[in-house]
């Protein structure tokens, strides 16, 4: 049977072992002594906690990645969408994170959800889809200012997905298709306009330089000759027959005058 001194020594050893607390590099210990908060958080390394006089609350200083659940948001132009986001934050003051708020993880999550709904409800759908970077910065600024009293630093907020209603997706698809058709028609009209301008310039050159017209004519004959067609139609200018026609008219006029004199 163990003697009383050995039992006392065993109890003392167990107590001393319970007093020793080892905190990792990313952890801090918030110490309450007789219910009062000690001025500075302890750690990392070896921390002595003399229970039941002292009580320790361990706080991690690592960045927390929090997924904000999808929220039903009504935009300023009355479109209902589901939006979720990711919030990156960390504890910078362990004492505030324990003393000023009951559960800083839950509080930050709830604040992120309400802020997401309120901020995105002030913008239109087009802004929500095209200006995410600006909205991310605005959300980060608001959350960081609100959680500063809790000893929390919000470093980044990212809007993850925006789920549109089926009807809105169809409407946007029709709008995008109409926009593509409009651009195609504009490009086609622009091309036809530029082609007509070039044809007009070419017509001016050909009208001022007859030799250029003849060269173009010969070039066209060459292109026709390289084809696989069996029948070729050569366009001949009417001006080539003008001397023959004039000679024929003068001959007929001379014959008419001879018959009249006789």
C-alpha positions in Angstrom: 0.0 0.0 0.0 1.3 3.4 -1.0 2.3 5.7 1.8 0.7 9.2 2.2 3.9 11.1 1.2 4.1 9.2 -2.1 0.5 10.0 -2.8 1.1 13.7 -2.1 4.2 13.7 -4.3 2.2 12.0 -7.1 -0.6 14.6 -6.9 2.0 17.4 -7.0 3.7 15.9 -10.0 0.4 15.6 -11.9 -0.5 19.1 -11.0 2.8 20.4 -12.2 2.3 18.5 -15.5 -1.1 20.1 -15.9 0.4 23.5 -15.3 2.7 23.2 -18.3 1.1 24.2 -21.6 3.0 24.3 -24.9 1.7 26.6 -27.6 2.6 26.3 -31.3 4.1 29.2 -33.2 0.7 30.2 -34.7 -1.1 30.0 -31.3 -1.6 32.5 -28.5 -2.9 31.9 -25.0 -5.4 34.3 -23.5 -5.0 34.0 -19.7 -7.8 34.8 -17.1 -6.5 35.0 -13.5 -9.3 34.9 -11.0 -11.7 36.0 -13.9 -9.5 38.9 -14.8 -7.8 39.2 -18.2 -4.1 39.4 -18.1 -2.8 42.4 -20.2 -0.9 40.3 -22.8 -1.6 37.1 -24.5 1.0 34.3 -23.9 3.0 32.2 -26.3 4.3 30.7 -28.3 6.3 28.1 -26.4 6.0 27.1 -22.8 3.2 28.7 -20.8 2.4 28.0 -17.2 -1.2 28.0 -16.2 -1.9 27.6 -12.5 -5.3 26.1 -12.3 -7.9 26.7 -10.8 -6.6 30.2 -10.4 -5.8 30.6 -14.1 -7.8 29.7 -17.1 -6.4 29.6 -20.7 -8.1 30.1 -24.1 -6.1 29.2 -27.1 -6.4 31.3 -30.2 -5.0 30.5 -33.7 -3.4 33.4 -35.6 -3.5 31.6 -39.0 -5.6 32.9 -41.8 -9.1 31.4 -41.8 -10.8 30.7 -45.2 -14.5 31.0 -44.6 -17.1 30.0 -47.2 -20.1 32.3 -47.1 -23.2 30.3 -47.9 -25.3 31.3 -51.0 -27.4 34.3 -50.3 -30.6 35.3 -52.0 -29.9 38.9 -53.2 -32.3 41.2 -54.9 -30.4 43.7 -57.0 -31.3 47.3 -57.5 -33.1 46.4 -60.8 -35.2 43.8 -59.1 -33.4 40.6 -60.2 -33.2 37.8 -57.7 -29.8 36.0 -57.8 -28.0 33.6 -55.5 -24.5 34.7 -54.6 -21.8 33.1 -52.4 -18.4 34.4 -51.5 -15.1 33.5 -49.7 -13.7 35.6 -46.8 -10.1 35.5 -45.7 -9.4 36.8 -42.2 -7.1 36.2 -39.2 -6.9 37.2 -35.6 -4.5 40.0 -34.9 -5.4 40.6 -31.3 -6.2 37.4 -29.3 -7.4 39.3 -26.2 -10.1 41.2 -28.2 -11.1 38.1 -30.1 -12.0 36.3 -26.9 -13.3 39.1 -24.7 -15.2 41.4 -27.1 -17.2 38.7 -28.9 -18.6 35.3 -27.8 -17.6 33.4 -30.9 -15.6 35.4 -33.4 -15.9 32.7 -36.2 -19.7 32.6 -36.0 -19.9 36.4 -35.7 -17.7 37.0 -38.7 -19.7 34.5 -40.8 -23.0 36.2 -39.9 -21.6 39.6 -40.6 -20.3 38.5 -43.9 -23.7 37.2 -45.0 -25.6 40.3 -44.1 -22.9 42.6 -45.6 -23.0 40.5 -48.8 -26.8 41.0 -49.1 -26.8 44.7 -48.3 -23.9 45.7 -50.6 -24.9 43.6 -53.6 -28.5 44.8 -53.2 -27.4 48.3 -54.0 -26.0 47.5 -57.4 -27.6 46.5 -60.7 -27.1 43.0 -62.3 -24.8 44.3 -65.0 -22.5 45.8 -62.3 -22.6 42.6 -60.3 -21.4 40.6 -63.3 -18.9 43.1 -64.7 -17.5 44.9 -61.6 -16.6 42.1 -59.2 -13.2 43.5 -58.4 -14.7 46.8 -57.2 -17.4 45.0 -55.2 -14.8 42.7 -53.6 -12.8 45.7 -52.4 -15.9 47.3 -51.1 -17.0 44.2 -49.2 -13.5 43.8 -47.7 -13.4 47.4 -46.5 -16.7 47.2 -44.8 -16.0 43.8 -43.1 -12.5 44.9 -42.0 -13.9 48.1 -40.4 -16.7 46.2 -38.6 -14.4 43.4 -37.3 -11.6 45.6 -36.2 -13.2 46.0 -32.7 -13.0 42.1 -32.4 -9.3 42.1 -33.1 -9.8 40.5 -36.6 -8.3 41.6 -39.8 -10.2 40.8 -43.0 -7.6 40.6 -45.8 -9.7 39.6 -48.8 -13.2 39.0 -49.9 -14.0 37.2 -53.2 -17.4 36.8 -54.8 -17.4 33.1 -55.8 -20.4 32.4 -58.0 -23.5 34.3 -59.2 -26.4 32.0 -60.0 -29.0 33.6 -62.3 -32.6 32.4 -62.8 -33.3 30.3 -65.9 -35.4 33.0 -67.4 -32.7 35.6 -67.0 -30.1 33.3 -68.5 -32.3 32.8 -71.6 -32.9 36.5 -71.9 -29.2 37.2 -71.6 -28.4 34.6 -74.2 -30.9 36.2 -76.6 -29.4 39.6 -75.9 -25.9 38.3 -76.6 -27.0 36.7 -79.9 -28.7 39.9 -81.0 -25.6 41.8 -80.2 -23.5 39.4 -82.2 -25.9 39.8 -85.2 -25.7 43.5 -84.9 -21.9 43.6 -84.9 -21.9 41.2 -87.9 -24.2 43.5 -89.9 -22.2 46.5 -89.0 -19.0 44.9 -90.1 -20.6 43.7 -93.4 -21.9 47.2 -94.1 -18.6 48.7 -93.3 -16.9 46.3 -95.7 -19.3 47.0 -98.5 -18.8 50.8 -97.9 -15.1 50.5 -98.1 -15.4 48.3 -101.2 -17.6 50.8 -102.9 -15.1 53.6 -102.1 -12.3 51.5 -103.7 -14.4 50.8 -106.8 -15.2 54.5 -107.1 -11.5 55.3 -107.0 -10.8 52.6 -109.6 -13.5 54.0 -111.9 -11.9 57.5 -111.7 -8.5 56.1 -112.6 -9.8 54.1 -115.5 -11.8 57.0 -116.8 -8.8 59.3 -116.7 -6.3 56.7 -118.1 -7.6 54.8 -121.2 -4.5 52.7 -121.2 -5.2 51.5 -117.7 -8.6 50.4 -118.9 -7.1 48.4 -121.8 -4.6 46.8 -119.4 -7.5 45.9 -117.1 -9.3 44.5 -120.0 -6.4 42.3 -121.1 -5.9 41.1 -117.5 -9.6 40.1 -117.4 -9.1 38.1 -120.7 -6.1 36.3 -119.1 -8.1 35.4 -116.0 -11.0 34.0 -118.2 -8.5 32.0 -120.3 -7.2 30.1 -117.3 -10.7 28.7 -116.5 -12.1 25.3 -117.4 -15.1 26.6 -119.3 -15.7 25.5 -122.9 -17.4 28.7 -124.0 -15.7 32.1 -123.6 -17.5 35.4 -124.2 -15.1 38.3 -125.0 -16.6 41.7 -124.2 -15.6 44.1 -127.0 -16.0 47.8 -126.6 -18.4 49.5 -129.0 -15.8 52.2 -129.7 -13.8 49.6 -131.8 -16.7 49.5 -134.3 -17.1 53.3 -134.5 -14.8 53.8 -137.5 -16.5 51.0 -139.5 -20.0 52.3 -138.7 -18.9 55.8 -139.7 -17.5 54.6 -143.0 -20.7 52.6 -143.7 -22.8 55.6 -143.0 -20.7 57.9 -145.3 -20.8 55.3 -148.1 -24.6 55.0 -147.9 -24.9 58.8 -147.9 -22.7 59.0 -151.0 -24.8 56.5 -152.8 -28.0 58.3 -152.0 -26.6 61.6 -153.3 -25.5 59.9 -156.6 -28.9 58.5 -157.2 -30.5 61.9 -156.5 -28.3 63.7 -159.1 -29.1 61.1 -161.7 
